[in-house]
Amino acid sequence: MALFLLTYGYHETDQRAARREDHLAYLNKLKDDGALAIAGPYEDLTGGAIVLNAESQEAAEELVAGDPYTQAEVTKDRYLRQWRVTVGSV
């Protein structure tokens, strides 16, 4: 397993509030399945970050694609890349 860091911003859309519960349920399922390490919005609520556990870049991309926020185009400027922790743990 490798860690992948997803960063993103938000579009101005009503879908953010409308899909929030679905988004959180999806993240909680990923957490329960061991595919999510941590997730949350930036303090100013302009975007957020998610750390995923996945076998490959493609597998991580599939996890991102399954997120209701991704499907509803709530997020923008998504940037997903493998992340190597050198100090600490998640």
C-alpha positions as CSV (number, residue, x, y, z in Angstrom):
1,M,0.0,0.0,0.0
2,A,1.1,3.5,-0.7
3,L,-0.2,6.9,0.5
4,F,-1.7,9.4,-1.9
5,L,-2.4,13.0,-1.2
6,L,-5.4,14.7,-2.8
7,T,-5.7,18.4,-2.6
8,Y,-8.6,20.4,-4.1
9,G,-10.7,23.6,-4.1
10,Y,-14.4,24.1,-4.3
11,H,-16.6,25.4,-7.1
12,E,-19.3,27.8,-6.1
13,T,-22.3,25.5,-6.4
14,D,-25.4,24.5,-4.5
15,Q,-24.2,20.9,-4.9
16,R,-21.7,21.3,-2.2
17,A,-24.4,21.5,0.5
18,A,-26.7,19.1,-1.3
19,R,-24.0,16.3,-1.6
20,R,-22.2,16.9,1.8
21,E,-23.8,14.0,3.6
22,D,-23.1,11.6,0.7
23,H,-19.5,12.9,0.6
24,L,-19.0,12.3,4.3
25,A,-20.7,8.9,4.1
26,Y,-18.3,7.9,1.3
27,L,-15.3,9.1,3.2
28,N,-16.4,7.2,6.3
29,K,-16.8,4.0,4.2
30,L,-13.3,4.5,2.8
31,K,-12.0,4.9,6.4
32,D,-13.8,1.8,7.5
33,D,-12.3,-0.1,4.5
34,G,-8.8,1.1,5.3
35,A,-8.6,3.2,2.2
36,L,-8.6,6.6,3.9
37,A,-6.1,7.8,6.5
38,I,-7.3,11.4,7.1
39,A,-9.4,14.0,5.4
40,G,-10.7,17.5,6.1
41,P,-11.3,21.0,4.7
42,Y,-8.9,23.9,5.0
43,E,-9.6,26.2,7.9
44,D,-10.9,28.9,5.5
45,L,-13.2,26.3,3.8
46,T,-11.8,27.1,0.3
47,G,-10.8,23.4,-0.3
48,G,-9.4,20.4,1.5
49,A,-7.1,17.5,1.5
50,I,-7.5,13.7,1.7
51,V,-4.8,11.1,2.4
52,L,-5.7,7.8,0.8
53,N,-4.2,4.3,1.1
54,A,-4.1,2.6,-2.3
55,E,-2.1,0.0,-4.3
56,S,-1.4,2.4,-7.3
57,Q,-2.1,5.8,-8.7
58,E,-4.9,4.2,-10.8
59,A,-6.5,2.7,-7.7
60,A,-6.3,6.1,-5.9
61,E,-7.9,7.8,-8.9
62,E,-10.8,5.3,-8.8
63,L,-11.3,6.2,-5.1
64,V,-11.4,9.9,-6.0
65,A,-13.8,9.2,-8.9
66,G,-16.2,7.5,-6.5
67,D,-16.6,10.5,-4.3
68,P,-20.0,12.2,-4.6
69,Y,-18.2,15.6,-4.6
70,T,-16.1,14.5,-7.6
71,Q,-19.2,13.1,-9.4
72,A,-21.2,16.3,-8.8
73,E,-18.2,18.5,-9.8
74,V,-18.1,20.2,-6.4
75,T,-14.3,20.1,-6.3
76,K,-11.9,21.8,-8.7
77,D,-8.2,21.9,-9.2
78,R,-7.9,18.3,-7.9
79,Y,-4.3,17.3,-7.5
80,L,-3.5,13.6,-6.6
81,R,-0.1,12.3,-6.2
82,Q,1.8,9.6,-4.2
83,W,3.0,10.9,-0.9
84,R,5.9,9.5,1.1
85,V,5.9,10.3,4.9
86,T,9.4,10.6,6.3
87,V,8.5,11.8,9.8
88,G,5.5,10.8,11.8
89,S,2.7,8.4,10.8
90,V,-0.9,8.4,9.5
